[in-house]
């Protein structure tokens, strides 16, 4: 090997070493580092602590992908104060007039869509109310967002590396509250900005044992996926928050399949306005 070849080989080795070190460094990111960068992406500590209540409004659209397929439009409002959190949508549809979820600090309720009937999404959230009680739903749009103050939580966090979300890589944190059961929760942050861009909730339930009298009926496992997506980040006062919020829910169970998407375009942000505490208690009727 001549001198030029040796120099080139050495340079290539250095590049490989540096690249390897970069991947290794990424693999060794601690959850606390990711959270600190994420909080800085929202705003300074002073700016974050200055906002005690949030009322956010905009338009809402829902698209039902499974029968009966269809779509409708309406309005959306998000409100939060401390650990209290509300997400409400009203639609111009007699069969699907509203979707309301509220946690008042003690109890969570998903409102009936029509008398005595909850939506598939509402039923899922009622069965897994820790999603609201942990402050996860709505992400950084809410004051209840657990990453704003983990001292009030008992969740375990694990850094799971970089994952491809759409066309961009994102840092993944696995979030495990106490008594989470089989529900798997992953939170994703933009690789460069550390803005919160996605939360995934996935649940696989084993097939029931079935009745031996009907052994010819094929039993199968049930799969649920709730995905929140956040984009179009922009500053409102001194907080950098998403202005497009999407919710995708799908269920594949023994009784059938369901899939729908909700899209909230948020345009009105009001901070530190008094909120009636009763607003977070949703009437179940």
C-alpha positions, 0 to 999 in steps of 0.5 A: 500500500503506497502513502496515498492509499494509506492516507485514504484508508486512514481517513476512511477509518476515521470517518467510520469511527466518527459515524459509529460514535454518533450512532452510539451516542444516539443509542445512549441518550437518556430519557432525561436528556430527551425530555430536557430538549423537548421542554426547551422546544416548547419555551423557556422554563419561565414561559412554561410556568407562566401559563396556568390555563389554556383554552384552544379552539379551532375546526374539527373534521372526522372521517370514518373509514369503515362502514358506515363510511362518511365524514362531517365537520364542526368545531373543537375546543381543548381546555386544561388547568394543571392536571385537568384536561378537556377535549371536545368536538361538536359536529353537524351530524344528527348521528354523530353530534359530539365527542367529549372527553374530560378529566377533572383531576379525579375522574375521567368521563367520555360522553355518550355520543347519542343517548346511552351510546359511546363511540368506539374511541370513547369506549376505548378511552373509558377502558383505558382512562390512564391515557387521560389521567396521566395527561398524555392525551393532547400532548404538549397542547395541555398543561396536564402533559406529564413531561412538564412535571414528571415529579407528580408521576410514577411512570417508567421511561425508556429511550428506544432509539431513532425510528422513522415516522413518515419521512423523518426520524424521531426519538422514541420514548417508551412510557409505562405508567403503573398498572398499565396492563398490556397497553404499550405507549410510545412518545416520539420527538423530532430528531432535530427540534425535539418537538413532540410529533406523535404518541402511539397507544397499542393494545393486543388482547388474546383471543377468548377461550370460547365456548366448546359448544361453538368450537367451529367459530374461529376466535382471534385476538383483538388489536387496538391502535390509537395514534396522535400526531402533532404538526405545524408548530408555531409560537403563541405568545412565548410557547411553541405549540402544534396547530394541527392535531390528528387522532387516528383510532382503529380496532380489529376485534372478533365483532368487527373492525373500526377505523376513523380519523379526527383532524383539529386545526387550531387557530385560537389560543387563550392563556391564563383565562379562568376556567369553570372547574365544572367544565372538566366534569363531563355529563355521561348522559 
